[in-house]
């Protein structure tokens, strides 16, 4: 019998309309006590890992994830041996190799991984990143022709290719071999590549479907190193030095931070902090990153700047930056991507405002549709994924944003919520002929529609996903890990709870409640309408605090208008490195009025 979630601080309805519940049920609470007693870790850290279903036996390994301990034999991936042997042969024979990647961070990192690996052997691979607007996602025959005409005898697709039957058949008909390294879902018959490694292909039983493409690419390189070693090669690349690229892609592609992914990010952050990759270091400088690089920096400061090239500029700039070794060139590319990111932010803000207004009218005073499918001729195709993400967060339901062309065709992106598999629904829509093209994974998907397909696609998603969305939204109560006071939120505490990180998808960031605190000196800051304030407790302790994108929301209104009111505050904690000094920062998620 399932245990009813226990209310936290008796909050049944916060200012955003959510209930607060204890993330730990009775069994998890008892597990936390046992972990703390046996391992000697703090009660709060024990609560955090127990709430994430870590057992007493696995607690120590969870706090010290290692590549060696968590990586399986790469050969468990279907077709890995065939792909590794073909690539090893190409390296031995010094073949002309071309890389075809996706235009997002995962694609850029996957291409950079492969390009850097091949450079070690003196192979300067051609790299083609498709233009988001003019070419769209995945291989196309014209691009394949271009690579083959320039001499490529082997083409490797990275973060794409699983659904590219026609272009791959075209390339092979022209005499080129094609290897596919991907992670996207597909229920179609697989293309006739020479080898296709994808943990989400229907016949793969590796259990590694949670990896991003860069994670899969890293496993390919492990297998190729092994194949070359068996051929008698020595002086092979040190793959651990490339883990900064894997960590960056893993964070930015929002894949679950579980299992091997946690080890990738933990070890990749160590590499990133050394500054070996000139491109990542230059982007950190352009983004004004303070202190050691952490998952937030990768996901919200560095990643968006790499994406900016693919969204509104030259799609290949991100991959170029991640492969360059000249510091001056890296700084110049990073500066240009920073400029493009500022332009992207301006375009995004305008588009989100328009989309939110349409969504509010569509939802009205009722529940509204289970899935928002919005389209406009005013939106830049490069920011539709960002629009979808913002609206999914704001209206708590899966959202598609589609940029329409003058001829009525459209390209769009969707963002989902835990428990709602958007990628599979899109694939079904393609199979039934409802939309022209589409694919993705559980949390994100892309589509291409033709004139007249928007309405049927909207109706299909509403019917196909209604029950899943209802169930997912019923689980949107804010889960609290523990209660703290402003005085108890110390730098040492944060360093302690970071041992259970990195946090993100699949390993949620700990949420702490601060009972009966007050917000002092609130003000709107930044272009995104953030609200900064000082969180104060009854004993006078203070915390620097911010509520992102809170202006003109119930949270922002409460902070700005009720400055002398005691609230229960809930959110996350991080360390802010200001002028070389560590201080705690609180990131507000929700607040509630105390009862009584």
C-alpha positions as CSV (number, residue, x, y, z in Angstrom):
1,X,0.0,0.0,0.0
2,X,1.4,3.4,-1.0
3,X,2.1,5.8,1.8
4,X,0.3,9.2,1.4
5,X,3.0,12.0,1.1
6,X,3.3,13.8,4.4
7,X,2.6,17.6,4.4
8,X,5.5,19.8,5.2
9,X,5.0,22.8,7.5
10,X,1.3,22.1,7.0
11,X,1.4,23.9,3.6
12,X,-1.6,22.7,1.6
13,X,-1.5,25.6,-0.9
14,X,1.4,28.0,-1.4
15,X,1.2,31.4,-3.2
16,X,1.7,29.4,-6.5
17,X,-1.0,27.0,-5.6
18,X,1.2,24.0,-4.7
19,X,1.1,21.8,-1.7
20,X,4.4,21.1,0.1
21,X,5.2,17.5,1.0
22,X,8.1,15.8,2.8
23,X,10.3,14.1,0.1
24,X,10.9,11.3,2.5
25,X,8.2,8.8,3.4
26,X,8.5,6.7,6.5
27,X,10.7,4.0,4.9
28,X,13.1,6.6,3.5
29,X,13.2,8.4,6.9
30,X,14.3,5.2,8.6
31,X,16.8,4.5,5.8
32,X,18.3,8.0,6.3
33,X,18.8,7.3,10.0
34,X,20.5,4.0,9.3
35,X,22.8,5.6,6.7
36,X,23.8,8.4,9.0
37,X,24.5,6.0,11.9
38,X,26.6,3.5,9.8
39,X,28.5,6.0,7.6
40,X,28.9,8.9,10.0
41,X,27.6,11.4,7.5
42,X,25.4,14.3,8.5
43,X,21.6,13.8,9.0
44,X,20.8,16.2,6.2
45,X,23.1,14.5,3.7
46,X,21.7,11.1,4.7
47,X,18.1,12.5,4.2
48,X,19.1,13.7,0.7
49,X,20.5,10.5,-0.5
50,X,17.8,8.3,1.1
51,X,15.1,10.4,-0.6
52,X,16.8,9.5,-3.9
53,X,16.3,5.8,-3.2
54,X,20.0,5.2,-2.3
55,X,20.2,2.1,-0.1
56,X,22.4,1.6,2.9
57,X,24.7,-0.7,0.9
58,X,25.1,1.8,-2.0
59,X,25.5,5.0,0.1
60,X,29.3,5.1,0.0
61,X,29.5,4.4,-3.7
62,X,26.8,7.1,-4.4
63,X,29.0,9.7,-2.6
64,X,32.1,8.6,-4.6
65,X,31.0,7.8,-8.2
66,X,33.8,6.6,-10.4
67,X,34.1,5.9,-14.1
68,X,35.8,2.6,-13.4
69,X,33.1,1.4,-11.0
70,X,30.1,2.5,-13.1
71,X,31.1,2.0,-16.7
72,X,30.1,-1.3,-18.2
73,X,31.9,-3.0,-21.1
74,X,31.2,-0.9,-24.1
75,X,30.5,-4.1,-26.0
76,X,27.2,-4.4,-24.2
77,X,25.9,-1.7,-26.6
78,X,24.5,-3.3,-29.8
79,X,26.8,-3.0,-32.8
80,X,29.6,-1.4,-30.7
81,X,32.2,-3.9,-31.8
82,X,31.4,-3.5,-35.5
83,X,31.6,0.3,-35.2
84,X,34.8,0.3,-33.1
85,X,36.5,-2.0,-35.6
86,X,35.5,0.1,-38.6
87,X,36.7,3.3,-37.0
88,X,39.9,1.7,-35.8
89,X,40.6,0.5,-39.3
90,X,40.0,4.1,-40.6
91,X,42.5,5.4,-38.1
92,X,45.1,2.8,-39.0
93,X,44.6,3.5,-42.7
94,X,44.6,7.2,-42.2
95,X,41.3,7.5,-44.1
96,X,39.5,10.8,-44.9
97,X,36.8,11.1,-42.2
98,X,33.9,13.5,-42.0
99,X,31.7,14.2,-38.9
100,X,28.1,15.2,-39.2
101,X,26.7,16.6,-35.9
102,X,23.7,18.2,-34.4
103,X,23.5,22.0,-33.8
104,X,22.9,21.8,-30.0
105,X,25.4,21.4,-27.1
106,X,25.3,17.7,-27.1
107,X,26.0,17.6,-30.9
108,X,28.8,20.1,-30.5
109,X,30.4,18.2,-27.7
110,X,30.1,14.9,-29.5
111,X,31.7,16.3,-32.6
112,X,34.5,17.9,-30.5
113,X,35.1,14.6,-28.7
114,X,35.5,12.7,-31.9
115,X,37.5,15.5,-33.6
116,X,40.0,15.8,-30.7
117,X,40.3,12.0,-30.6
118,X,41.1,11.8,-34.4
119,X,43.5,14.8,-34.1
120,X,45.6,12.7,-31.8
121,X,46.3,10.4,-34.8
122,X,46.9,13.3,-37.2
123,X,43.5,13.0,-38.8
124,X,41.9,16.4,-39.4
125,X,38.2,15.4,-39.9
126,X,35.8,17.5,-41.9
127,X,33.0,18.7,-39.7
128,X,29.5,19.6,-40.9
129,X,26.9,21.1,-38.5
130,X,23.6,21.7,-40.3
131,X,22.0,25.1,-40.4
132,X,18.9,24.9,-38.1
133,X,16.7,27.0,-40.5
134,X,17.9,26.0,-43.9
135,X,18.8,22.3,-43.4
136,X,17.0,21.3,-40.2
137,X,17.9,18.4,-37.9
138,X,20.0,15.5,-39.0
139,X,21.8,14.4,-42.2
140,X,20.6,15.5,-45.6
141,X,21.7,14.2,-49.0
142,X,23.1,17.6,-50.2
143,X,25.4,17.8,-47.1
144,X,26.5,14.1,-47.6
145,X,27.4,14.9,-51.2
146,X,29.5,17.9,-50.0
147,X,31.4,15.8,-47.6
148,X,32.0,13.0,-50.1
149,X,33.0,15.4,-52.9
150,X,35.6,16.8,-50.5
151,X,37.1,13.3,-50.2
152,X,35.4,11.6,-47.2
153,X,35.3,7.9,-47.4
154,X,33.8,7.5,-43.9
155,X,31.1,9.7,-42.4
156,X,30.3,9.6,-38.7
157,X,26.9,11.1,-37.6
158,X,26.9,12.2,-34.0
159,X,23.7,13.0,-32.0
160,X,21.7,12.3,-35.1
161,X,21.2,9.7,-37.9
162,X,18.9,7.1,-36.3
163,X,16.0,8.2,-38.4
164,X,18.0,9.4,-41.5
165,X,17.3,6.4,-43.8
166,X,17.4,8.4,-47.1
167,X,20.6,10.5,-46.7
168,X,22.5,7.5,-45.3
169,X,21.4,5.3,-48.2
170,X,22.4,8.1,-50.5
171,X,25.9,8.4,-49.0
172,X,26.4,4.6,-49.2
173,X,25.3,4.5,-52.8
174,X,28.0,7.0,-53.5
175,X,30.6,4.6,-52.0
176,X,31.0,6.1,-48.5
177,X,30.7,4.2,-45.3
178,X,28.5,5.6,-42.6
179,X,28.7,5.1,-38.8
180,X,25.9,6.4,-36.6
181,X,26.4,7.4,-32.9
182,X,23.2,8.6,-31.4
183,X,20.8,8.4,-28.4
184,X,17.4,9.5,-29.9
185,X,14.3,7.3,-29.9
186,X,13.1,5.6,-33.0
187,X,10.5,2.9,-33.6
188,X,11.3,2.9,-37.4
189,X,13.4,0.3,-39.1
190,X,17.0,1.4,-38.6
191,X,18.9,3.0,-41.6
192,X,21.3,0.9,-43.5
193,X,24.4,2.3,-41.9
194,X,27.6,0.2,-41.6
195,X,27.1,0.3,-37.9
196,X,24.7,2.2,-35.6
197,X,25.3,2.5,-31.9
198,X,22.3,3.9,-30.0
199,X,21.3,2.7,-26.5
200,X,17.7,3.6,-27.4
201,X,17.5,1.5,-30.6
202,X,14.8,-1.2,-30.1
203,X,17.2,-4.1,-30.0
204,X,19.7,-2.7,-27.5
205,X,19.5,-4.2,-24.0
206,X,22.5,-2.4,-22.4
207,X,20.3,-0.3,-20.1
208,X,22.2,2.8,-21.1
209,X,19.4,4.7,-22.7
210,X,19.9,7.5,-20.2
211,X,23.2,8.6,-21.8
212,X,23.4,11.7,-24.0
213,X,25.1,11.4,-27.3
214,X,28.4,12.6,-25.9
215,X,28.2,9.9,-23.3
216,X,27.7,7.3,-26.0
217,X,30.5,8.8,-28.0
218,X,32.8,8.5,-25.0
219,X,32.0,4.8,-24.8
220,X,32.7,4.4,-28.5
221,X,36.1,6.0,-28.0
222,X,36.8,3.5,-25.1
223,X,36.0,0.7,-27.5
224,X,38.1,2.1,-30.3
225,X,41.1,2.5,-27.9
226,X,40.7,-1.1,-27.0
227,X,40.5,-2.2,-30.6
228,X,43.6,-0.2,-31.5
229,X,45.5,-1.6,-28.5
230,X,44.7,-5.1,-29.7
231,X,46.1,-4.2,-33.1
232,X,49.4,-3.3,-31.3
233,X,49.0,0.5,-31.2
234,X,50.6,2.4,-28.4
235,X,50.5,6.0,-27.2
236,X,46.7,6.1,-27.4
237,X,44.7,9.2,-26.2
238,X,44.0,9.7,-22.5
239,X,40.2,9.7,-22.7
240,X,39.7,11.0,-19.1
241,X,41.1,14.4,-20.3
242,X,38.0,14.7,-22.6
243,X,35.4,14.2,-19.8
244,X,34.8,18.0,-19.5
245,X,33.0,17.8,-22.9
246,X,31.0,14.8,-21.7
247,X,30.0,16.6,-18.5
248,X,29.0,19.7,-20.4
249,X,26.7,17.7,-22.8
250,X,25.3,15.6,-20.0
251,X,24.2,18.7,-18.1
252,X,22.9,20.7,-21.0
253,X,21.0,17.8,-22.6
254,X,19.0,17.3,-19.3
255,X,19.5,13.6,-19.3
256,X,19.1,11.9,-15.9
257,X,22.0,12.4,-13.5
258,X,22.1,8.8,-12.4
259,X,24.6,5.9,-12.7
260,X,27.4,6.5,-15.2
261,X,26.2,10.1,-15.9
262,X,26.9,11.2,-12.3
263,X,30.5,9.9,-12.7
264,X,30.9,11.6,-16.1
265,X,29.8,15.0,-14.5
266,X,31.8,14.6,-11.3
267,X,35.0,13.7,-13.1
268,X,34.3,16.1,-16.0
269,X,34.0,19.0,-13.7
270,X,37.4,18.2,-12.3
271,X,38.8,18.4,-15.8
272,X,36.9,21.6,-16.7
273,X,38.3,23.4,-13.6
274,X,41.8,22.8,-14.8
275,X,41.0,24.9,-17.9
276,X,42.5,22.4,-20.4
277,X,39.9,23.0,-23.0
278,X,40.6,26.5,-24.2
279,X,37.0,26.9,-25.6
280,X,35.3,26.1,-22.3
281,X,37.7,28.3,-20.4
282,X,37.1,31.2,-22.8
283,X,33.3,30.8,-22.5
284,X,33.6,30.8,-18.7
285,X,35.5,34.1,-19.0
286,X,32.9,35.6,-21.4
287,X,30.1,34.5,-19.1
288,X,31.8,36.0,-16.1
289,X,31.8,32.7,-14.2
290,X,33.0,33.3,-10.6
291,X,34.7,30.5,-8.7
292,X,35.2,26.9,-9.8
293,X,33.0,25.7,-12.7
294,X,29.9,23.9,-11.4
295,X,26.9,22.3,-13.0
296,X,24.9,25.6,-12.9
297,X,27.7,27.3,-14.9
298,X,27.7,24.5,-17.5
299,X,23.9,24.4,-17.9
300,X,22.9,28.1,-17.6
301,X,25.9,30.1,-18.6
302,X,28.3,28.2,-20.8
303,X,25.8,25.9,-22.6
304,X,23.4,28.6,-23.8
305,X,26.3,30.5,-25.3
306,X,27.3,27.4,-27.3
307,X,23.7,27.0,-28.4
308,X,23.5,30.6,-29.5
309,X,25.5,29.9,-32.6
310,X,23.1,27.2,-33.7
311,X,20.1,29.3,-32.8
312,X,20.7,32.6,-34.5
313,X,24.3,32.5,-35.9
314,X,26.7,30.1,-37.4
315,X,25.8,26.6,-36.2
316,X,29.4,25.3,-36.4
317,X,30.8,28.0,-34.1
318,X,30.2,25.9,-30.9
319,X,32.0,22.8,-32.3
320,X,34.8,25.0,-33.6
321,X,35.3,26.6,-30.2
322,X,35.4,23.3,-28.3
323,X,38.1,21.9,-30.6
324,X,40.3,25.0,-30.9
325,X,43.6,25.0,-29.0
326,X,44.7,28.6,-29.7
327,X,43.8,30.8,-26.8
328,X,43.4,34.0,-28.8
329,X,41.1,32.3,-31.3
330,X,39.1,30.8,-28.5
331,X,38.6,34.2,-26.8
332,X,37.5,35.7,-30.1
333,X,34.9,32.9,-30.8
334,X,33.7,33.1,-27.2
335,X,33.2,36.9,-27.5
336,X,31.1,36.4,-30.6
337,X,29.0,33.7,-29.0
338,X,28.5,35.9,-26.0
339,X,27.2,38.7,-28.3
340,X,24.9,36.2,-30.1
341,X,23.6,35.0,-26.7
342,X,22.6,38.5,-25.7
343,X,20.7,38.9,-29.0
344,X,19.1,35.5,-28.4
345,X,18.0,36.6,-25.0
346,X,16.3,39.7,-26.4
347,X,14.5,37.7,-29.1
348,X,13.5,35.1,-26.5
349,X,12.0,37.6,-24.1
350,X,9.8,39.1,-26.8
351,X,8.6,35.7,-28.0
352,X,7.9,34.3,-24.6
353,X,5.8,37.3,-23.7
354,X,3.7,36.8,-26.9
355,X,3.5,33.0,-26.3
356,X,2.5,33.4,-22.6
357,X,-0.3,35.8,-23.5
358,X,-1.7,33.3,-26.1
359,X,-1.4,30.4,-23.6
360,X,-3.2,32.3,-20.9
361,X,-6.1,33.0,-23.3
362,X,-6.1,29.3,-24.3
363,X,-6.2,28.1,-20.7
364,X,-8.7,30.7,-19.6
365,X,-10.2,30.2,-16.2
366,X,-10.3,26.4,-16.5
367,X,-7.7,23.6,-16.7
368,X,-7.0,24.2,-20.3
369,X,-5.5,21.7,-22.7
370,X,-3.1,19.0,-21.3
371,X,-0.5,20.0,-23.9
372,X,0.1,23.5,-25.2
373,X,0.8,23.6,-28.9
374,X,1.5,27.2,-29.9
375,X,2.6,28.6,-33.3
376,X,3.5,32.0,-34.6
377,X,5.0,33.5,-37.7
378,X,6.8,36.1,-35.4
379,X,9.1,33.6,-33.7
380,X,12.6,32.9,-34.7
381,X,13.1,29.1,-35.3
382,X,16.2,29.2,-33.2
383,X,14.4,30.1,-29.9
384,X,11.3,27.8,-30.1
385,X,12.9,25.3,-27.7
386,X,13.5,28.1,-25.2
387,X,9.9,29.3,-25.5
388,X,8.6,25.8,-24.9
389,X,10.8,25.4,-21.9
390,X,9.7,28.7,-20.3
391,X,6.0,27.9,-20.9
392,X,6.3,24.4,-19.7
393,X,7.7,25.7,-16.4
394,X,5.1,28.5,-16.1
395,X,2.0,26.5,-17.0
396,X,3.1,23.1,-15.7
397,X,2.3,21.1,-18.8
398,X,4.2,19.8,-21.9
399,X,4.5,22.6,-24.4
400,X,5.3,22.9,-28.1
401,X,6.4,26.2,-29.7
402,X,6.4,26.2,-33.5
403,X,7.8,28.9,-35.8
404,X,5.7,29.2,-38.9
405,X,7.1,30.1,-42.4
406,X,5.2,32.2,-45.0
407,X,4.2,29.0,-46.8
408,X,2.5,27.6,-43.7
409,X,5.2,25.0,-42.9
410,X,6.6,25.1,-39.4
411,X,9.5,23.9,-37.3
412,X,9.1,23.5,-33.6
413,X,10.4,22.1,-30.3
414,X,8.6,20.6,-27.4
415,X,9.5,20.3,-23.7
416,X,7.9,17.8,-21.4
417,X,7.7,17.0,-17.7
418,X,8.6,13.9,-15.7
419,X,6.3,11.0,-16.5
420,X,5.2,12.3,-19.9
421,X,7.2,10.7,-22.9
422,X,7.0,13.4,-25.5
423,X,9.5,11.8,-27.9
424,X,7.4,8.7,-28.2
425,X,4.2,10.6,-28.9
426,X,5.9,12.6,-31.6
427,X,7.3,9.4,-33.3
428,X,3.7,8.0,-33.2
429,X,2.4,11.2,-34.9
430,X,5.0,10.8,-37.6
431,X,4.1,7.1,-38.1
432,X,0.4,7.9,-38.5
433,X,1.1,10.7,-41.0
434,X,-0.1,13.5,-38.7
435,X,3.1,15.5,-39.1
436,X,5.9,15.6,-41.7
437,X,8.9,14.8,-39.4
438,X,9.8,14.5,-35.8
439,X,11.7,12.8,-33.1
440,X,13.4,13.2,-29.7
441,X,13.4,11.7,-26.3
442,X,11.1,11.7,-23.2
443,X,11.8,15.2,-22.1
444,X,12.3,17.0,-25.4
445,X,11.3,16.6,-29.1
446,X,11.4,18.4,-32.4
447,X,8.8,18.5,-35.2
448,X,8.3,19.7,-38.7
449,X,4.7,20.3,-39.8
450,X,3.1,21.1,-43.1
451,X,0.1,23.4,-43.8
452,X,-3.1,21.9,-42.2
453,X,-1.3,19.6,-39.8
454,X,-1.2,21.9,-36.7
455,X,-4.8,21.3,-35.6
456,X,-4.7,17.5,-36.0
457,X,-1.3,17.4,-34.2
458,X,-2.7,19.4,-31.3
459,X,-5.7,17.2,-31.0
460,X,-3.6,14.0,-31.2
461,X,-1.3,15.1,-28.3
462,X,-4.3,16.1,-26.2
463,X,-5.8,12.7,-26.6
464,X,-2.6,10.7,-26.4
465,X,-1.0,12.4,-23.4
466,X,-4.0,13.5,-21.4
467,X,-3.9,10.8,-18.7
468,X,-0.1,11.0,-18.4
469,X,-0.2,14.8,-18.0
470,X,-3.0,14.6,-15.4
471,X,-1.0,12.0,-13.4
472,X,2.2,14.1,-13.7
473,X,0.6,17.3,-12.7
474,X,-0.9,15.6,-9.6
475,X,2.7,14.9,-8.6
476,X,3.7,18.6,-8.8
477,X,3.6,19.1,-5.0
478,X,6.9,20.7,-4.0
479,X,9.0,18.1,-2.3
480,X,11.0,19.4,0.7
481,X,14.2,17.6,1.8
482,X,14.6,19.3,5.2
483,X,13.9,22.5,7.2
484,X,16.7,25.0,7.9
485,X,17.2,28.5,9.4
486,X,19.2,31.3,7.8
487,X,21.8,30.8,10.5
488,X,22.1,27.1,9.8
489,X,22.6,27.5,6.0
490,X,26.4,27.7,6.0
491,X,29.1,27.2,3.4
492,X,30.2,24.0,5.2
493,X,26.7,22.6,4.9
494,X,26.6,23.3,1.2
495,X,29.9,21.6,0.6
496,X,28.6,18.7,2.5
497,X,25.4,18.3,0.5
498,X,27.3,18.7,-2.8
499,X,28.8,15.3,-2.1
500,X,25.5,13.8,-3.2
501,X,25.6,15.8,-6.5
502,X,25.7,16.7,-9.2
503,X,22.0,17.6,-9.1
504,X,19.6,17.9,-12.0
505,X,17.3,15.7,-14.0
506,X,16.9,12.3,-12.2
507,X,18.8,13.6,-9.1
508,X,16.7,16.6,-8.0
509,X,18.4,19.6,-6.4
510,X,17.7,19.5,-2.6
511,X,14.9,21.8,-1.6
512,X,15.0,23.4,1.9
513,X,12.2,25.1,3.8
514,X,12.9,28.2,5.9
515,X,9.9,28.5,8.3
516,X,8.7,32.0,9.3
517,X,11.4,34.0,7.7
518,X,11.1,37.5,6.1
519,X,12.2,39.0,2.8
520,X,14.0,42.3,3.3
521,X,15.1,44.9,0.6
522,X,13.4,43.2,-2.4
523,X,14.0,44.7,-5.8
524,X,13.7,43.7,-9.4
525,X,17.1,43.1,-11.1
526,X,18.4,42.0,-14.5
527,X,16.8,41.8,-17.9
528,X,14.9,38.6,-17.0
529,X,12.8,40.2,-14.2
530,X,14.5,38.5,-11.3
531,X,13.8,39.7,-7.7
532,X,16.7,39.9,-5.3
533,X,16.2,40.2,-1.5
534,X,17.7,39.3,1.8
535,X,16.2,36.3,3.7
536,X,16.2,37.0,7.4
537,X,15.4,34.8,10.4
538,X,14.0,35.8,13.8
539,X,17.5,35.8,15.4
540,X,18.8,38.3,12.8
541,X,20.7,35.9,10.6
542,X,20.7,36.8,6.9
543,X,21.1,35.1,3.5
544,X,21.6,36.7,0.1
545,X,18.6,35.5,-2.0
546,X,17.1,35.7,-5.4
547,X,13.9,34.6,-7.2
548,X,14.6,34.1,-10.9
549,X,12.0,35.5,-13.4
550,X,9.6,36.3,-10.5
551,X,8.6,39.8,-11.4
552,X,4.9,40.0,-12.2
553,X,4.2,36.6,-10.8
554,X,2.5,35.6,-7.5
555,X,5.9,35.1,-5.9
556,X,7.3,38.4,-7.0
557,X,4.1,40.3,-6.0
558,X,4.3,38.8,-2.5
559,X,8.0,39.6,-2.1
560,X,7.7,43.2,-3.3
561,X,4.4,44.1,-1.6
562,X,4.6,42.2,1.7
563,X,8.1,43.0,2.9
564,X,7.4,42.8,6.6
565,X,5.4,39.6,6.4
566,X,6.6,36.2,7.8
567,X,6.5,33.5,5.1
568,X,7.6,29.9,4.8
569,X,10.3,30.0,2.1
570,X,11.4,27.0,0.0
571,X,14.2,26.7,-2.5
572,X,17.8,25.7,-3.1
573,X,21.2,26.7,-1.8
574,X,24.4,27.4,-3.6
575,X,27.8,29.1,-3.0
576,X,28.4,32.5,-4.6
577,X,32.0,33.3,-5.2
578,X,32.1,37.1,-4.8
579,X,35.5,38.8,-5.0
580,X,37.1,35.5,-4.1
581,X,35.0,35.0,-1.0
582,X,32.5,32.2,-0.5
583,X,29.0,33.1,0.6
584,X,25.7,31.3,0.7
585,X,23.0,32.2,-1.8
586,X,19.3,31.1,-1.6
587,X,17.4,30.5,-4.8
588,X,13.7,30.9,-4.0
589,X,11.3,28.3,-5.6
590,X,8.1,28.9,-3.7
591,X,6.7,30.6,-0.5
592,X,3.6,30.1,1.6
593,X,1.8,32.0,4.3
594,X,1.9,30.2,7.7
595,X,-1.4,29.0,9.0
596,X,-2.8,30.4,12.2
